[in-house]
Amino acid sequence: MKLHRRWIPMVILAAVVMAGVAIYLMWERAIAPIQPPMPSSFDSQLTLRGARVMALGDCAVCHTARGGKPFAGGLALATPFGTLYSTNITPDPETGIGTWSLDAFTRAMRRGIARDGHQLYPAFPYIHFTRMSDGDIAAAYAYLMRREPVVAKTPPNDLIFPLNFRPLVAFWNVLFLRTGPDTPEGSRSAQWNRGRELVSGLGHCAACHTPLNLIGGEKWGQAFEGGVIDGWEAPPLTRLAHGPVPWTPAQLVTYLRTGISSAHGAAAGPMLPVTQELATVPRDDVEAMATYLFSLQKPTSADTGTARAAAADQLSIQRGSVLFAGACAACHGDMSPMQSIGGRPSLATSSAIHAATPRNTIQMMLEGVPWQGERRLHYMPAFDEALGDAQLADLAAYLRATYSRLPPWDSVSQAVTELRKGDAAK
């Protein structure tokens, strides 16, 4: 359909107006730079509190490139709109935040505005950090300003047009940013309110566990209903108590603090570093998070009947059985030494195998769980180079048929191919 000539000036005018409004909305004053403060100027107890805040926020994971120095940024963050790179948040005055005052740091955390006034992209979860208390923000600032400065320039982002035009973030903020901490609910316990503060704010759990709309905003009506991050499924947090293998609050606390649950499996992918950080914080914080999450539970509406679907590919399952005996049974077989001595979770209660999609089961086989020194029991070798796509699909079919009473997954072979391509692109 051709645009009538008489409408062209109006379209151009509208585009100019939108660009002008965007520039107006995004315009923020720069906050004057400061001399990098002396580390000794920060109270040691405040700094210790800052270490706790940074662990709860999982900050080092995103702001540390693979093989890079802590908090020096440069980690590539894949998004549907291109690649972003995390920034240097060490106190280096040239490439980091050494010249940022506490006011500048607070504005970035609450509103997503850098010291010089430019918009930050919402891959930095300021829409959640805005709920942090003033005390926690000040503690995080003190902790960062006492780190070793690292000279590390952030690589340029590679976003598709027009999303590489920062003023558009101002429109995004109008839609999705609600600034300021939440008001405590008087009818709820102090533990519940602390849990909400951590889950919805500092911990930014919804950033991964909530589906996104076409412009990357969280679907508020489906909060904590599950999402996809780095090719892994972030499962719904509203079905913990009512899924095929229900969780208990105690099991969730153990999983979040150790990365392993004897009833549900081991943390892997993007969730593994989260549990490693939570292992360093007080147990009370994690218990508060579990209390809040269990208050969000909804009954499952899915039919988890006991009959297997007739469409199951028996030949695939048989091939998977042979592969399992050769590659997996030594650790995961019912009578294997690793089951009786190592305390590995049974696959019969694995959350990945009971999930609605094969995504996490496939990713676990592709990527495994990295070696972690003294925590060697929480280890699984990667099979991405040892097994082909068809073999992984057969293994997934066997695991689903053998260790669950749910229907077979659809399009497993296609999922394996797509996920392997995604891993190769990282």
C-alpha positions in Angstrom: 0.0 0.0 0.0 1.5 3.3 -1.1 1.5 6.3 1.2 -0.4 9.2 -0.4 1.9 12.1 -1.3 -0.1 14.5 0.8 0.5 12.4 4.0 4.3 12.4 3.6 4.8 15.8 5.3 2.6 14.8 8.2 4.5 11.6 8.6 7.8 13.4 8.6 6.5 16.0 11.0 5.3 13.2 13.4 8.7 11.5 13.2 10.4 14.8 14.0 8.0 15.5 16.9 8.6 12.0 18.3 12.3 12.4 18.1 12.1 15.8 19.8 9.9 14.4 22.6 12.4 11.5 23.0 15.3 13.9 23.3 13.4 16.0 25.8 12.4 13.0 27.9 15.9 11.6 27.9 17.6 14.9 28.7 19.1 14.8 32.2 21.6 17.1 33.8 25.1 15.8 34.4 26.1 15.4 38.0 29.5 17.0 38.6 32.4 14.6 38.8 34.2 14.2 42.1 37.8 13.3 43.0 37.9 9.5 43.6 37.3 9.1 47.3 39.9 7.5 49.5 39.0 3.9 50.4 39.7 4.7 54.0 36.9 7.3 54.0 34.2 4.6 54.0 33.2 2.9 57.2 34.3 -0.8 57.3 30.9 -2.0 58.6 29.1 -0.2 55.8 31.5 -1.8 53.4 30.8 -5.3 54.8 27.1 -4.6 54.4 27.9 -3.6 50.8 29.5 -7.0 50.2 26.2 -8.6 51.3 24.2 -6.3 49.0 26.4 -7.0 46.0 26.1 -10.7 46.5 22.3 -10.5 46.8 22.2 -8.5 43.6 24.5 -10.9 41.8 26.4 -7.9 40.5 29.8 -9.5 39.9 28.3 -12.0 37.6 27.1 -9.5 35.0 29.9 -7.0 35.5 32.8 -9.4 35.1 33.8 -10.6 31.6 35.0 -14.2 31.2 38.6 -14.2 32.2 38.4 -10.6 33.2 38.9 -8.8 36.5 36.0 -8.5 39.0 33.5 -5.7 38.3 35.6 -4.4 35.3 32.7 -5.1 32.9 32.9 -6.2 29.3 30.6 -9.2 29.6 28.6 -9.7 26.4 24.9 -9.8 27.1 22.8 -11.3 24.3 19.4 -9.8 23.9 16.7 -10.1 21.1 17.8 -6.6 20.0 21.5 -7.2 19.7 24.5 -7.4 22.1 25.1 -5.2 25.1 28.3 -5.1 27.1 28.3 -4.6 30.9 30.1 -1.6 32.2 33.2 -1.1 34.4 32.0 -0.4 37.9 35.4 -0.3 39.6 36.5 3.1 40.9 38.8 3.8 38.0 38.2 7.5 37.2 38.5 7.2 33.4 36.8 3.9 32.5 34.8 3.2 35.7 32.8 5.1 38.3 35.6 6.6 40.3 34.3 10.2 39.7 30.7 9.3 40.6 29.3 10.8 43.7 26.8 8.8 45.9 24.0 11.0 44.4 25.1 10.0 40.8 25.3 6.3 41.8 21.8 6.5 43.5 20.3 8.1 40.4 21.7 5.3 38.2 20.3 2.7 40.6 16.9 4.3 40.9 16.3 5.8 37.4 18.8 4.3 35.0 20.7 7.6 34.3 24.5 7.7 34.2 26.5 10.4 35.9 26.9 12.4 32.6 23.1 12.2 32.0 22.8 9.6 29.3 20.2 6.8 29.5 21.3 3.4 30.6 19.9 0.4 28.8 17.4 -1.7 30.9 19.6 -4.8 30.6 20.8 -3.1 33.8 17.8 -3.9 36.0 17.3 -0.5 37.5 13.5 -1.0 37.2 14.1 -3.5 40.1 17.0 -1.8 41.9 14.8 1.3 42.3 13.1 -0.6 45.1 16.4 -0.8 47.1 16.6 1.1 50.3 18.8 4.2 50.6 21.0 2.3 53.1 21.6 -0.7 50.7 22.5 1.7 47.9 25.0 3.6 50.1 26.5 0.3 51.2 26.9 -0.9 47.6 28.6 2.4 46.7 31.0 2.1 49.6 31.9 -1.5 48.7 32.6 -0.6 45.0 34.6 2.5 45.9 36.9 0.3 48.0 37.7 -2.1 45.2 40.9 -2.0 43.2 40.5 0.4 40.2 40.7 -1.4 36.9 41.4 0.3 33.6 39.0 -1.4 31.2 37.0 0.4 28.5 33.6 -1.1 27.7 33.3 -2.4 24.1 30.7 -0.6 22.0 27.2 -2.1 22.0 25.9 -3.8 18.9 22.2 -3.1 18.8 19.8 -3.1 15.8 18.4 0.3 14.5 16.6 2.2 16.0 17.2 0.6 19.4 20.8 1.9 19.3 19.3 5.4 19.7 19.4 5.9 23.5 16.6 8.5 23.6 14.1 5.8 22.9 14.9 4.4 26.3 13.1 7.4 27.8 9.9 6.2 26.2 10.6 2.7 27.5 11.0 4.1 31.0 7.6 5.9 30.8 6.0 2.5 30.3 8.0 0.3 32.7 9.9 2.3 35.3 8.1 2.9 38.6 10.6 4.6 40.9 11.2 4.3 44.6 11.1 1.6 47.2 7.9 -0.3 48.0 6.0 0.6 51.1 6.1 -2.2 53.6 2.7 -4.0 54.0 1.7 -3.7 57.7 -0.5 -6.9 57.5 2.5 -9.0 56.5 5.4 -10.2 58.7 8.8 -8.5 58.7 10.2 -11.7 57.0 7.7 -11.5 54.2 8.4 -7.8 53.6 12.2 -8.4 53.6 11.6 -11.2 51.1 9.6 -9.0 48.8 12.3 -6.4 49.0 14.9 -8.9 48.0 13.0 -10.8 45.3 11.3 -7.8 43.6 14.1 -5.4 44.2 17.8 -6.2 44.8 17.6 -9.8 43.7 15.6 -8.8 40.5 14.3 -12.4 40.2 11.5 -11.2 37.8 14.1 -10.1 35.3 14.7 -13.7 34.3 11.6 -15.4 35.6 9.0 -13.2 33.9 8.1 -13.3 30.1 9.0 -10.2 28.1 6.9 -8.4 25.6 8.0 -7.3 22.1 10.0 -4.3 23.4 11.7 -6.1 26.2 9.4 -5.0 29.0 8.2 -7.5 31.7 4.6 -8.6 31.3 3.4 -7.4 34.6 0.2 -9.6 34.4 2.5 -12.6 34.2 5.0 -11.8 36.9 7.2 -14.8 37.9 5.5 -17.0 35.3 8.7 -18.1 33.7 11.1 -16.8 31.0 14.1 -17.7 28.9 17.6 -16.4 29.7 20.8 -17.3 27.7 19.0 -20.3 26.1 17.9 -21.7 29.5 14.4 -21.8 30.8 13.8 -19.8 33.9 10.9 -21.8 35.4 7.8 -20.3 36.8 8.2 -19.3 40.5 4.4 -19.3 41.0 4.2 -23.1 40.6 6.8 -24.3 43.1 4.3 -25.8 45.5 2.0 -27.3 43.0 4.2 -28.6 40.1 4.7 -32.3 39.1 7.3 -32.4 41.9 6.3 -29.9 44.5 9.0 -27.9 46.4 8.9 -27.1 50.1 10.3 -23.8 51.6 13.1 -25.7 53.2 14.1 -27.4 50.0 14.1 -24.0 48.2 16.3 -22.5 50.9 18.8 -25.3 50.6 18.9 -25.1 46.8 19.4 -21.3 46.8 22.2 -21.6 49.3 24.0 -24.7 47.9 23.0 -24.9 44.3 21.7 -28.4 44.8 18.5 -30.0 46.0 18.3 -33.8 46.7 14.7 -33.6 45.5 14.9 -31.5 42.4 18.4 -31.4 40.9 21.4 -29.1 40.6 21.7 -25.5 39.6 23.2 -24.9 36.2 23.5 -22.3 33.5 22.6 -18.7 34.7 21.2 -20.0 38.0 24.5 -21.6 39.2 26.3 -18.3 39.9 23.2 -16.9 41.6 23.4 -19.8 44.1 27.1 -19.3 44.5 26.5 -15.7 45.5 23.6 -16.5 47.8 25.8 -19.0 49.6 27.7 -16.0 51.0 24.8 -14.1 52.5 23.0 -14.7 55.9 20.6 -17.6 55.9 17.9 -15.2 57.1 17.9 -13.4 53.8 17.4 -16.6 51.8 14.6 -17.7 54.1 12.9 -14.4 53.6 13.1 -14.8 49.9 11.6 -18.3 50.1 8.8 -17.0 52.4 7.8 -14.3 49.8 8.0 -16.7 46.9 5.8 -19.3 48.5 3.2 -16.5 49.1 2.9 -16.2 45.3 1.9 -19.8 44.6 -0.9 -20.6 42.2 -2.4 -24.0 41.6 -1.3 -25.6 38.4 -3.8 -25.8 35.6 -1.9 -28.3 33.5 -3.1 -31.9 33.3 -0.3 -34.1 34.7 -2.1 -37.4 34.1 -0.4 -40.7 34.6 -0.8 -42.1 31.1 2.0 -41.7 28.6 1.0 -40.3 25.2 0.7 -42.9 22.4 2.9 -40.8 20.2 6.1 -41.6 22.1 8.9 -42.7 19.8 9.8 -46.1 21.2 12.8 -46.5 18.9 14.2 -43.2 20.1 13.6 -44.2 23.7 15.4 -47.5 23.1 18.4 -45.8 21.5 18.4 -43.4 24.5 18.5 -46.3 26.9 21.7 -47.6 25.3 23.3 -44.1 25.5 22.2 -43.7 29.1 23.8 -47.0 30.1 27.1 -46.0 28.5 27.3 -42.3 29.3 25.1 -41.5 32.3 24.4 -44.5 34.4 27.7 -44.4 36.4 26.4 -41.2 38.1 22.7 -41.2 37.5 21.8 -45.0 37.5 19.6 -46.1 40.4 22.2 -48.4 41.9 25.3 -46.3 41.0 27.9 -45.5 43.7 27.4 -41.7 43.0 23.7 -42.1 44.0 24.5 -43.8 47.3 27.7 -42.1 48.2 27.6 -38.8 46.5 24.1 -37.9 47.3 23.2 -36.9 43.8 19.5 -36.0 43.2 17.4 -38.7 41.6 16.3 -38.0 38.0 12.9 -39.2 39.1 12.3 -35.9 40.8 14.3 -33.7 38.5 12.7 -30.3 37.8 14.3 -30.2 34.3 12.8 -33.6 33.3 9.4 -32.6 34.6 9.4 -29.2 32.9 7.0 -28.3 30.1 9.8 -28.1 27.6 13.1 -30.1 27.1 15.2 -26.9 27.1 16.9 -27.3 30.4 17.5 -31.0 30.1 19.1 -30.4 26.7 21.2 -27.5 28.0 22.4 -29.6 31.0 23.6 -32.3 28.6 25.2 -29.7 26.3 26.9 -27.5 28.9 27.1 -29.7 32.0 28.0 -28.1 35.3 31.6 -26.7 35.6 34.1 -28.1 38.0 34.1 -26.3 41.3 37.1 -27.6 43.2 36.1 -28.8 46.6 32.4 -28.8 45.5 33.3 -31.6 43.1 30.0 -33.6 43.7 28.2 -30.7 42.0 29.8 -31.5 38.7 28.7 -32.9 35.3 30.8 -33.0 32.2 29.5 -31.3 29.0 28.5 -33.6 26.2 28.3 -31.0 23.5 31.3 -32.5 21.7 30.8 -36.1 22.6 27.2 -36.6 21.4 25.5 -35.5 18.2 22.1 -33.9 17.9 20.2 -37.1 17.3 21.9 -38.8 20.3 21.0 -35.9 22.6 17.4 -36.0 21.4 17.2 -39.8 22.0 18.6 -39.3 25.5 16.1 -36.6 26.3 13.3 -38.9 25.0 14.5 -41.7 27.2 14.8 -39.5 30.3 11.3 -38.1 29.9 9.8 -41.5 29.4 11.7 -43.3 32.2 11.8 -40.7 34.9 8.5 -39.0 34.6 4.9 -39.9 34.1 4.3 -37.0 31.7 3.7 -37.1 27.9 6.7 -36.8 25.7 8.1 -33.5 24.7 7.3 -32.1 21.2 10.1 -31.2 18.6 13.0 -32.4 20.8 15.3 -32.8 17.8 14.6 -29.3 16.6 15.2 -27.9 20.1 18.6 -29.7 20.3 19.7 -28.2 17.0 18.6 -24.7 17.9 20.1 -24.7 21.4 23.4 -26.1 20.1 23.6 -23.2 17.5 22.9 -20.8 20.3 25.7 -22.2 22.4 28.1 -22.0 19.5 27.3 -18.3 19.0 28.2 -17.4 22.6 
